[in-house]
Amino acid sequence: MKIFELRQLPEAELQARISELREEIFNLDFQRAIHQTADAKKFSTSRREIAQILTILRENELGIRPIDIIETQMSEADESGE
């Protein structure tokens, strides 16, 4: 999922997604250990998505608004003439 899609999900869904991804990584790692063909790209993509979700959860916990949202709001304000 894209980061902006993840930001729109509620915290419970983000936690569930982390659990799914961790299970997926476990299975991929197990497949790699027994020399079955495991998709290496899927492994790194899952790890990256977990990191993104954990970042979003921490931002929410601290009340931090990401820069890209603030920049988008500023550009919209400039376009509307405010």
C-alpha positions, 0 to 999 in steps of 0.5 A, a space after each residue: 500500500 502507498 503511505 497516503 493510503 496507510 495514513 487513512 486507515 484506523 489504528 486497529 487496521 494498521 495493527 492488524 496489517 502489521 500482524 499480517 505482514 509479520 506472519 508473511 515475513 515469517 513464512 517467506 523466511 521459512 521458505 527461504 531457509 528450506 530452499 523453496 523459491 521465495 520472492 525476495 522483493 516481497 520480503 523487502 516490500 513487507 519489511 518496508 511497509 511494516 516500517 511505514 506503519 510503525 512510523 505512522 502509529 508513532 506520528 499519531 501517538 506524538 501528534 506529529 503531522 507529516 511534512 507532505 500533508 502540510 506542504 499539500 495544504 500550503 499549496 492548496 491555500 496558495 492556489 485559492 488565493 489565501 
